[in-house]
């Protein structure tokens, strides 16, 4: 037994616990500075979010967005045709 009332086993378990905490902290810091991985993760989240918003529950494109895309395409084609005639 040591002078402060702890046994060698208690000291070893405290050291092991502190090592685990330090390893977790190092891993968190490493993840924070890994810009490439954070960017890829954020891109995957955004892609999934866009897919969820653009499709119905069955996975088919939302009809309102399809109509809007066709209308926008028709507008662009109309503008190009109008500009060529002038």
Buried (B, 14 or more C-beta within 10 A) or exposed (E): EEEEEEEEEEEEEEEEEEEEEEEEEEEEEEEEEEEEEEEEEEEEEEEEEEEEEEEEEEEEEEEEEEEEEEEEEEEEEEEEEEEEEE
